Amino acid sequence: MYVIVEINGQQFKAEEGKKLFVHHIQNAENGATVEFDKVLLVDNNGNVTVGAPTVEGAKVVCEVKSSLVKGDKVLVFHKKRRKGYRKLNGHRQQFTELTIKQVIA
């Protein structure tokens, strides 16, 4: 059984016991329980239920493993040829690591 859930504007496939890295959740503390009720689709062993826009009564219960995880560094390099202009900029996205404890559908 899996569900498609919307978390912070992004859609994730969620199954019990799996880990998710979502965009940083502000008030999440390590070990806290978080519930998401924007379930868009439920697949229960081939029986698919699609919400309009969400499935009523379905939710995903997650535990926060780490409230702040940094992603890989992305380098952005700008250059204008023959002008002596070069600029290097780096960015590391902040994520929250979640473990899915229960899928209620």
C-alpha positions, 0 to 999 in steps of 0.5 A: 500500500502506498499513497501520494502525499503533498508536503510543502508544495511537493508530491511524494510517494509514501510507504510505511517504513520509508525515509523522505527528505522534504524541504525544511519544516520550520517548527519540527523537532527531532523525535516529534510526530508530524501528520500530513492530510493532503493525500492525493492518491491511495493505492491499496494492492491495486485498488486505486482511489484518486482524490478530488482534490484530496482523499477524505479521511486519509493521512500520513503519520511521520516521525522527524529523524533530523530537523535539519539536513543539508543537501549536496552543494550546487555550484552556479558559475557565470562568465562573460567572455573577453570581459574579465567577468567571472562569478562563482556562487554555491548553494546547499538546500536545507531538508528535513528527514522524515520516517513514515510510521503509519499510512491511514487510508 
